[in-house]
């Protein structure tokens, strides 16, 4: 099993650093004493400050009701060390099994919401439901990231990006074009 | 300049193949005879069928009003061959320059919407505004992909994934875990 990396506080206004590239995330939730986690690839950043993100959580997912009722969740960033867990979590349901137990994940206490962090992930973003206007129609949750925890190394974690049909793209090299940016666009 | 790859029709219900991994896209639009294009990283898939996607287009962008008024746009997928154009487009405004001309992009006719395809991109997804309920509050456009054009090769184009601060992650290798998926989850 992967280790549980030490994490540090990270500015919530900068979570786009980790989410904008489009990685698969693990969304953990808690409701009536039970914890659950799901694999999710349909998400977007919506605003820097307040730090808003949007998640499409299908109503067929056990997590849907848990997030809706508890009005909170944690968005965790797994690396390729967790590939088997990511796939296993996406192919089972919290209605039938305890996924933290089955996939040997460590539920760590959050500081601002009542939902578990996943210790083995590279980063964890504590979220509160900000606006449920589109939950009924599109299963789209608008959440505010209220606390961010990120492992300081590696600086460029190897993330998973889902393409469908059981195939993941893995993050590759990075290139900087910083010198070509207007200063006011550098955020 | 990159070539203009031949494209083929692609099933609109499967555009997640290209968008779920989270690439930077170029969004092209047309309004009152003028064409424009913007660089965008804040988007998500919302539904397979109808093929819905969501784009956060800040109201500070010239494209915002064009998409809002024309109720259409094209989401184009650039590869790393277009990195300089992607950066240039993101650091200029269509209120001042003709970006198709400046960045030597070829505006090709769409089949279903009144907005230009970008010939040099690997794929182009023609979109109609499906729901503007969140445009006012969050600049979030819910669009239906009504026609998709994709170059058949390369099968795994090298895409750009923005992390902020002028730095892009480039798509790397792919790994298949197809054998570990439940058949009904393979879409």
Contacts between the chains, C-beta under 8 A, distances in Angstrom:
chain1	res1	chain2	res2	distance
A	14	B	164	7.0
A	16	B	41	7.9
A	16	B	42	8.0
A	16	B	163	7.8
A	16	B	164	5.6
A	17	B	163	5.4
A	17	B	164	5.2
A	17	B	165	7.8
A	18	B	163	7.8
A	20	B	22	7.0
A	20	B	41	4.9
A	20	B	42	6.8
A	20	B	161	7.4
A	20	B	162	5.5
A	20	B	163	6.5
A	20	B	164	6.9
A	21	B	22	5.3
A	21	B	161	3.7
A	21	B	162	6.8
A	21	B	163	5.7
A	21	B	169	5.0
A	22	B	20	7.0
A	22	B	21	5.2
A	22	B	22	1.1
A	22	B	23	6.9
A	22	B	161	5.9
A	23	B	22	6.9
A	41	B	16	7.9
A	41	B	20	4.8
A	41	B	45	7.7
A	42	B	16	8.0
A	42	B	20	6.8
A	42	B	44	5.2
A	42	B	45	4.9
A	42	B	46	6.8
A	43	B	44	5.7
A	44	B	42	5.2
A	44	B	43	5.7
A	44	B	44	3.8
A	44	B	54	6.3
A	44	B	56	6.2
A	45	B	41	7.7
A	45	B	42	4.9
A	45	B	56	7.1
A	46	B	42	6.8
A	46	B	56	5.3
A	46	B	138	5.7
A	46	B	140	6.5
A	47	B	56	7.9
A	47	B	138	7.3
A	52	B	138	7.4
A	54	B	44	6.3
A	54	B	54	6.8
A	54	B	140	7.3
A	56	B	44	6.2
A	56	B	45	7.1
A	56	B	46	5.3
A	56	B	47	7.9
A	80	B	175	7.9
A	83	B	175	7.1
A	83	B	177	6.8
A	84	B	177	7.8
A	84	B	180	7.5
A	87	B	177	4.7
A	87	B	180	4.9
A	87	B	181	7.0
A	88	B	180	7.3
A	90	B	181	7.9
A	90	B	185	6.7
A	91	B	180	6.9
A	91	B	181	5.8
A	91	B	182	4.9
A	91	B	185	5.5
A	131	B	137	7.8
A	131	B	138	8.0
A	133	B	133	7.1
A	133	B	134	7.1
A	133	B	137	8.0
A	134	B	133	7.1
A	134	B	134	6.5
A	137	B	131	7.8
A	137	B	133	8.0
A	138	B	46	5.7
A	138	B	47	7.3
A	138	B	52	7.4
A	138	B	131	8.0
A	138	B	142	7.1
A	140	B	46	6.6
A	140	B	54	7.2
A	142	B	138	7.1
A	156	B	169	7.4
A	161	B	20	7.4
A	161	B	21	3.7
A	161	B	22	6.0
A	161	B	161	7.6
A	161	B	171	7.2
A	162	B	20	5.5
A	162	B	21	6.8
A	163	B	16	7.8
A	163	B	17	5.4
A	163	B	18	7.9
A	163	B	20	6.5
A	163	B	21	5.7
A	163	B	174	7.3
A	164	B	14	7.0
A	164	B	16	5.6
A	164	B	17	5.2
A	164	B	20	6.9
A	164	B	187	6.4
A	165	B	17	7.8
A	165	B	178	6.5
A	165	B	186	5.9
A	165	B	187	7.4
A	166	B	176	5.6
A	166	B	177	5.3
A	166	B	178	3.1
A	166	B	179	7.6
A	166	B	180	7.4
A	166	B	181	4.7
A	166	B	186	5.9
A	167	B	174	5.6
A	167	B	175	7.3
A	167	B	176	4.9
A	167	B	177	7.8
A	167	B	178	6.8
A	168	B	174	6.6
A	168	B	175	5.4
A	168	B	176	7.7
A	168	B	177	7.0
A	169	B	21	5.1
A	169	B	156	7.3
A	169	B	171	5.1
A	169	B	172	6.8
A	169	B	173	7.7
A	169	B	174	5.2
A	170	B	172	4.7
A	170	B	173	5.3
A	170	B	174	7.0
A	170	B	175	6.3
A	171	B	161	7.2
A	171	B	169	5.1
A	171	B	171	7.4
A	171	B	172	5.7
A	172	B	169	6.8
A	172	B	170	4.7
A	172	B	171	5.7
A	172	B	172	2.7
A	172	B	173	7.2
A	173	B	169	7.7
A	173	B	170	5.3
A	173	B	172	7.2
A	174	B	163	7.3
A	174	B	167	5.6
A	174	B	168	6.6
A	174	B	169	5.2
A	174	B	170	7.0
A	175	B	80	7.9
A	175	B	83	7.1
A	175	B	167	7.3
A	175	B	168	5.3
A	175	B	170	6.3
A	176	B	166	5.6
A	176	B	167	4.9
A	176	B	168	7.7
A	177	B	83	6.7
A	177	B	84	7.8
A	177	B	87	4.7
A	177	B	166	5.4
A	177	B	167	7.8
A	177	B	168	6.9
A	178	B	165	6.6
A	178	B	166	3.1
A	178	B	167	6.9
A	179	B	166	7.5
A	180	B	84	7.5
A	180	B	87	4.8
A	180	B	88	7.3
A	180	B	91	6.9
A	180	B	166	7.4
A	181	B	87	7.0
A	181	B	90	7.9
A	181	B	91	5.8
A	181	B	166	4.7
A	182	B	91	4.9
A	185	B	90	6.7
A	185	B	91	5.5
A	186	B	165	5.9
A	186	B	166	5.9
A	187	B	164	6.3
A	187	B	165	7.4
